[in-house]
Amino acid sequence: MPLMDEFREEREALKHKPLRERLSYFFYYYKWHLAAVAAGAFLILSLVGQLAGRKDTALYAVLVNGTELAPGGQYSQGFADYLGLDLQESQVIFDASLRINPGGHDQITVASGKKLMVYVASNEADIFISDPATMELYAVNGIFYDLRDFLTEEQTAAYSPCFYYVDQGVMDAMKDNLDYSYNPDGQDPRDPLTMEDPVPVGIFLDNAAALKESYSFSGGQAVIAVVANTQRPEAARSCLDYILQQHLTAAP
């Protein structure tokens, strides 16, 4: 069968697959195309924003499936105060506008997924917070830091008991077999001993009391991760400390 016919058949079959498999396929084949288009679009938007007097962004946190409980801007202001930022000159954004159903095909899920990918591809997003199911959907596509390569020694010691893990062995098998579903049978994202090659990509927010006063998440649980191409790593480290209520020293 000609290669193009095989490609068309694969694309047609993928239309009926769950969102998780379609996203994985899309990431695997088109992530660099998306990055180029999104980066170009963001460059144009950034230039327009600068001409309009847009403030510099000190931190952009995306909260997926988070419901705002406190008045808008209150949590952003708290983090700005923590860093000693003047919000007249810069902005801190905690964006809770995205709604993604990992197994859904609804318009809100699709639109939110596209918006998130633009944020990631254009280097705008620094922090990602969501319920565990949505975290898994994006973690297996490699858009988050391996925290062993990002955290300071002090942070690692403080946060490792609450690490959220994915299995690199399962993800490698997905790519080798062109299987776009992540099925970690018998694995516990809190327990690395249940995995072949555990990678800590997030932190369970079990003790983030202040955050939970401002936002609630689907299922009552939330996980925080750092976007791998963040351009503001120092602010991202400080954000982890602020949310997890630890007064640690972030490395430059």
N, C-alpha and C positions, 0 to 999 in steps of 0.2 A: 504494500500500500504506500502511495507517495507520502512524503513527510508532511506536506501541508494538509492532506486528508486526515492523517492521524492527529494532527494538531487541532483541526476543526472538530473531530469527534471528541477529543479530550475536553475542549472548551465547552462543547454542547453538554457533555455528561456532567461537567462541573457546575453548570447552572442549577442543577437539582440537588447539589450537595449542601450540607449545613454551612452556616456562615464561617465556622471555625476552619473548615477545609478550604473554602474559597479564599479566605484571607491568607492562609498559609501558602496556597498556590500562587496567589498574587505577589506576596512578599518574595517568594523564591525566584520568580521569573522577572518581576518588574520593579523591584525596589529601587534600582538605580535610575530607571526611567522616571519613576515617581519623584525621586529625590531631585533630579535635574529640573523637572517641570515645577515642583513646589518651590525649589530654591529661586528659580526665575521669578515666579509669581510673588514670592515673599520679598525679593529684592525690590520689585516695583512698588509693592505696598509700603515697604520700609522707606523708600525715597519719598513717597507721597506723605507718609507720616512725619518724616523729618521736616519736610517743607511746611507742614501744618503745625509745627511746634510740638511734635510728639515727645513725651518724656522717655528717657532711657529706661529699659526694663531691668530691674535688679534681680527679679526671680519670676518665673512663670511656672506655676503648679497646676496641673490638670487633674481635677477630681472627677473621675468617671462614676456615674451612678451615686453621686453624693447629693444629699438634700440639705440645703442651707437652713440652719435653725436660728442662727443669730443674724442681726442686721448686716446687710452687705458691706464689705470693707472692714469689718471689725477685726477679723483674723489677720487680714493683710496689714492693718495698722499695727497690730501686736507684733508681727514679725519685723516690720519696719522699725519699730521702737527697739526691738531686740538687737538689730544690726546698727542702730543709730542712723537710720536713713531719713532724709528729708523728702517726704512725698510730694513736695512742691517741685522737686527737681527730678525725681525718679518714681517708678511705679512698681508695686509688688502685686502680682495677680494670682489669686486662687480661683480658678475657673471651674465652677460646678455645673456648667451648662450641658455637658455631654451625657447622653443616655445610650448605653450599649447593652443589648441582650446577646450574650455569646452564642445562643442557639437560634436567634431570631433573624427575620428577613424584613422587618418593618422599616418604613422610611426614616424614622428617627434614628434607628440603629445604623442604617447605611449612611445617613448624613453625618452623624456623630463620628463614625469611623473615618470618613473622608476628612473631616475637620481635624481629627487627631493626627492623621498621617501627614497633613500639611504642617502642623505644628512640629512634628518630629523631623520630617525631612528638611524643613527650613531652619533647624537648630533653634527654634523658638522655645520649645518645652524643656524644662529642667527636671521637674519632679512629676511623677505619675502616682496617683493614689486611687485605688478602686477596691471593690470586693474581690475575694480570692478567685472566683471563677473568671472574672474579666481579666484579672492579672495574669492568669495562666494563658489566656488567649493570646496576649501580646508577648509574654515572657518567652514562649517557645519560638518566637520569630526573631529573637536576639536583639531587641531594641533597648534592653536595659543593661546597665553595668553589671559585671561580676563584682560584687561588693568587696571581694578579696583584693581587687585591684583599685578600689576607690576609697575605701574608708581608711582613716588613720588607725594605728594600733590601738589607741585608746577607745576609739569608736567601735572597733571590731570586738574588743573585750566586753564592752557595754551592751552591744546589740546582738551578738551572735546567738544568745539563747532564744531570740525571737526571729531568727532568719527564716525567710521563705525560700524553699529550694525547688529547682526543676532539675530533671535528669538529662544531662548532656548525652548520655548513651541512647536514650529514647529519641532525642531530637536528631542525633546522627542517623539512627535507623530510619527515621521519617524521610530524611533527605535521600538516603541510599536506596530506599524502596519506593520513592516518589509517593509516599503515603502521607497525606496532609492532615491526618488526625493524630492528636496527642492522646494516647491512652495509657496512662501510668498506672496500670492495674496493681493494686496492693501497695501503692506508694503513698506516703504521707508528706506533704510539702513542709511540714515542721520537723521531720525526722530524716536526716541525710542517710542513716543506716538502712533505710528502705530502698535506696537508689543505687544504681551502678556507678554513676559519675555525677554526684550532686554538685550543683552550682547555686550559691546564694545570690539571688537577684533582687530580693525584697526583704522587708522587715514587717512582721505583723505588728499592728498598732494596738496591742492589747492594753497598754498603759498610757495611751495618748488622751488623757482626760480632757485637756483644754480643747483639743481638736473635736472631740466627740460632743462637746458643748456647743460647737459651732456647726458641725456637719454630722449627719447620720448616713450610713451606707447600707446597701442591700444585704440582708442576712445578718446585720449587726456586726460584721467583721470587716476590717480594712487592712490593706497591705500598701506599703509605700516603696517605690523604686526610683532609681535615678536614670534618666534617659541617657543612653550611651554617648550621644553626640552633644551633650550639653556644652554650652559655651561659657557657663558660669559655675564651674565646679565648686569654688569656695562658697558661694551662696547656697548651693545644693547641700553641701556638708553642714552648713550652719542651719539650714532648714530642717535637716534630720534631727539635729540636736534640739532645736526649738520645739518641734512637734513631739519628740520623744521626751521632752522635758529634762534633758541632760545638758549641763553647762560644761561642755567639753571644748577643747581647743582644736579647731579645724586646721589642717595643714594647708599651706599656701599652694 
